[in-house]
Amino acid sequence: MEPNRELERDYAIIGSGITGMSVAKSLLERHPSATITIFEARTLCSGATGRNGGQMAANVGEEYAHLADAHGPEMAGKIVSFTFHNLQKMQELIKEYDAEELSEMQRLKKLRAFLTEDSFEGFQKSIARLESDHPSWKGLYTILDKETLIKVGELMFGRYVVKLTDVRNMASTEQQGEPCFLQEPCGPIDSSRRSSPTSSRSPNRLTIETHTPVESVQNDSSFITPTTSVFPYTIQTPRGPSRVANVVYCTNGYSGHLIPELRGHIHPFKGTMTVQDPGNSVPNQGQHLSWGFHYPPTYDPTTKESGYGLYYLGQSAKTGYFYFGGENTRIEDAVSADDSFVGSNSVLHLQSVLPKFFGQRPGSQWKLVSSWSGIMGFSADGLPLIGRLSSSLTGRNGKGEWIAAAFNGYGMANCLMCGDALVSMILGEGSNEWLPGAYELSESRLQNTLATSESISALTPKL
Ligand SMILES: Cc1cc2nc3c(=O)[nH]c(=O)nc-3n(C[C@H](O)[C@H](O)[C@H](O)COP(=O)(O)OP(=O)(O)OC[C@H]3O[C@@H](n4cnc5c(N)ncnc54)[C@H](O)[C@@H]3O)c2cc1C
């Protein structure tokens, strides 16, 4: 690989996932002259963004009661508005870039089914509280009882009703259509420099360096020269150094690598997806429905495997294949930043579970079309971290290091607007009006709700 010329850029963005792309897009659109380089360790979107389950959905309904307890109803309502507004913006962006067909975006209802009475009751209470605190959200969710579910099921599946022996309780549909964005994980993208529609609108201001892992970041402002006073940070990569004025970490589950002080506050979490072909055994509902199956977290002391409480699936409207994910794995396999292999137990588990939900006899397996794993970023309080990194976190002087990370498996509902909100902070415009204050990175959050002990407790299997 040829050494890179020494670049001088206003902004280095580390990570080319949806968050890095959002930050780049906002900077290009809102700053008249900013020069930007995106550094990506592998290929474009090779992190969680290119490996996810494709559900453009929010989890704020089931989380509302918890959010209101932790942050008060006003902030909880702001989080609900933020996530649904973000989903709306995602759709607009896909339309703006004429990518509806390419992305296979569909407007769907999401059918959430609850496998125990308790989890269903908890969900109902959460929705009731959301509607009472914020009447404008009434009608977002429709609660179905078992009988209606059967009718809806019969209507939607013919004889292929979601099995009520498995779905012991009821389900709710989210009234507002939730689009589903189906995709295969990114294949390798060869070129190490690429342009994008955004960059062609702003020629010469954006470069994207793929296959270029950032190995370290230094601040050289103690040696005052004309260069270090404007570009105090050195980004070290195998292709050579670059000097930049600001560093923006969009590294999500990998953030602890370059910022060790964040380890424990944010942790990686490995997720696995399968694509399964049901053949002719169920009709294709890919244009109408996606599904979530909720159950209380489980722990099996014999296998040491934990079930994390959710299976999610969508169906390709084109092929009828199911895109099915959900974790049931050992904690040491889940808390991992290594997506170079797919956990075979995870795949076997997903293959054994899915056909049962659609009424197939136990032991049935559908053809595995594809499977992959990806790394998410999780935080103990379940909320993203957006803001300026302090010197105590970076170990460096300077005020030019920023982060947007920890989307807790719900990037589609958060990343786009979090990237834009971070740009408001970077440009000195203060907090974006949409951004919930609870997402902002603060010392007190790090010491309290994001303390390592809280992360351990959140990960500890509850029996
Ligand atoms: C299996 C799975 C299923 C999911 N399903 C859904 C879903 O259905 N709906 C939903 O909303 N969300 C889902 N998610 C989560 C969603 O994909 C993420 O929240 C979102 O993609 C995060 O985007 P990001 O840009 O912040 O991070 P990423 O896409 O992970 O991007 C970070 C990038 O940083 C790069 N990087 C890291 N360190 C360095 C370095 N030192 N130098 C250079 N580059 C570096 C990485 O290579 C990576 O490309 C899923 C995730 C997984 C793994």
The ligand as an SDF file (V2000), in Angstrom:
LIG
                    3D

 53 58  0  0  0  0  0  0  0  0999 V2000
  -26.6110   -8.2010   13.6880 C   0  0  0  0  0  0  0  0  0  0  0  0
  -27.1000   -6.7810   13.8390 C   0  0  0  0  0  0  0  0  0  0  0  0
  -28.4410   -6.4860   13.6380 C   0  0  0  0  0  0  0  0  0  0  0  0
  -28.8980   -5.1740   13.7670 C   0  0  0  0  0  0  0  0  0  0  0  0
  -30.1890   -4.8990   13.4400 N   0  0  0  0  0  0  0  0  0  0  0  0
  -30.6360   -3.6300   13.4870 C   0  0  0  0  0  0  0  0  0  0  0  0
  -31.9430   -3.3190   13.0680 C   0  0  0  0  0  0  0  0  0  0  0  0
  -32.6830   -4.1730   12.5940 O   0  0  0  0  0  0  0  0  0  0  0  0
  -32.3700   -2.0310   13.2180 N   0  0  0  0  0  0  0  0  0  0  0  0
  -31.5500   -1.0500   13.7080 C   0  0  0  0  0  0  0  0  0  0  0  0
  -31.9950    0.0890   13.8550 O   0  0  0  0  0  0  0  0  0  0  0  0
  -30.2790   -1.3110   14.0540 N   0  0  0  0  0  0  0  0  0  0  0  0
  -29.8000   -2.5710   13.9460 C   0  0  0  0  0  0  0  0  0  0  0  0
  -28.5100   -2.8400   14.2920 N   0  0  0  0  0  0  0  0  0  0  0  0
  -27.6740   -1.7530   14.8150 C   0  0  0  0  0  0  0  0  0  0  0  0
  -27.1970   -0.7960   13.7300 C   0  0  0  0  0  0  0  0  0  0  0  0
  -26.6590   -1.5180   12.6570 O   0  0  0  0  0  0  0  0  0  0  0  0
  -26.1350    0.1270   14.3450 C   0  0  0  0  0  0  0  0  0  0  0  0
  -26.6930    0.7990   15.4670 O   0  0  0  0  0  0  0  0  0  0  0  0
  -25.6350    1.1950   13.3670 C   0  0  0  0  0  0  0  0  0  0  0  0
  -25.3030    0.6250   12.1340 O   0  0  0  0  0  0  0  0  0  0  0  0
  -24.4230    1.8960   13.9720 C   0  0  0  0  0  0  0  0  0  0  0  0
  -23.8180    2.6840   12.9800 O   0  0  0  0  0  0  0  0  0  0  0  0
  -22.4310    3.3960   13.2740 P   0  0  0  0  0  0  0  0  0  0  0  0
  -22.0690    4.1310   12.0540 O   0  0  0  0  0  0  0  0  0  0  0  0
  -22.5170    4.1500   14.5460 O   0  0  0  0  0  0  0  0  0  0  0  0
  -21.4190    2.1920   13.5640 O   0  0  0  0  0  0  0  0  0  0  0  0
  -20.7780    1.1290   12.5450 P   0  0  0  0  0  0  0  0  0  0  0  0
  -21.6320    0.8890   11.3680 O   0  0  0  0  0  0  0  0  0  0  0  0
  -20.3700   -0.0570   13.3610 O   0  0  0  0  0  0  0  0  0  0  0  0
  -19.5140    1.8940   12.0110 O   0  0  0  0  0  0  0  0  0  0  0  0
  -18.3240    2.0320   12.7570 C   0  0  0  0  0  0  0  0  0  0  0  0
  -17.1840    1.9470   11.7670 C   0  0  0  0  0  0  0  0  0  0  0  0
  -15.9870    2.3600   12.4090 O   0  0  0  0  0  0  0  0  0  0  0  0
  -14.9250    1.6380   11.8170 C   0  0  0  0  0  0  0  0  0  0  0  0
  -13.7740    1.7340   12.7280 N   0  0  0  0  0  0  0  0  0  0  0  0
  -13.7100    1.3450   14.0080 C   0  0  0  0  0  0  0  0  0  0  0  0
  -12.4940    1.6090   14.5270 N   0  0  0  0  0  0  0  0  0  0  0  0
  -11.7780    2.1940   13.5290 C   0  0  0  0  0  0  0  0  0  0  0  0
  -10.4360    2.6960   13.4310 C   0  0  0  0  0  0  0  0  0  0  0  0
   -9.5690    2.6500   14.4690 N   0  0  0  0  0  0  0  0  0  0  0  0
  -10.0290    3.2190   12.2440 N   0  0  0  0  0  0  0  0  0  0  0  0
  -10.8740    3.2850   11.1840 C   0  0  0  0  0  0  0  0  0  0  0  0
  -12.1370    2.8070   11.2250 N   0  0  0  0  0  0  0  0  0  0  0  0
  -12.5780    2.2810   12.3770 C   0  0  0  0  0  0  0  0  0  0  0  0
  -15.5100    0.2310   11.6900 C   0  0  0  0  0  0  0  0  0  0  0  0
  -14.7920   -0.5670   10.7590 O   0  0  0  0  0  0  0  0  0  0  0  0
  -16.9400    0.5280   11.2640 C   0  0  0  0  0  0  0  0  0  0  0  0
  -17.0980    0.5100    9.8560 O   0  0  0  0  0  0  0  0  0  0  0  0
  -28.0020   -4.1420   14.1510 C   0  0  0  0  0  0  0  0  0  0  0  0
  -26.6470   -4.4270   14.3440 C   0  0  0  0  0  0  0  0  0  0  0  0
  -26.1950   -5.7230   14.1770 C   0  0  0  0  0  0  0  0  0  0  0  0
  -24.7270   -6.0120   14.3580 C   0  0  0  0  0  0  0  0  0  0  0  0
  1  2  1  0
  2  3  1  0
  2 52  2  0
  3  4  2  0
  4  5  1  0
  4 50  1  0
  5  6  2  0
  6  7  1  0
  6 13  1  0
  7  8  2  0
  7  9  1  0
  9 10  1  0
 10 11  2  0
 10 12  1  0
 12 13  2  0
 13 14  1  0
 14 15  1  0
 14 50  1  0
 15 16  1  0
 16 17  1  0
 16 18  1  0
 18 19  1  0
 18 20  1  0
 20 21  1  0
 20 22  1  0
 22 23  1  0
 23 24  1  0
 24 25  2  0
 24 26  1  0
 24 27  1  0
 27 28  1  0
 28 29  2  0
 28 30  1  0
 28 31  1  0
 31 32  1  0
 32 33  1  0
 33 34  1  0
 33 48  1  0
 34 35  1  0
 35 36  1  0
 35 46  1  0
 36 37  1  0
 36 45  1  0
 37 38  2  0
 38 39  1  0
 39 40  1  0
 39 45  2  0
 40 41  1  0
 40 42  2  0
 42 43  1  0
 43 44  2  0
 44 45  1  0
 46 47  1  0
 46 48  1  0
 48 49  1  0
 50 51  2  0
 51 52  1  0
 52 53  1  0
M  END
$$$$
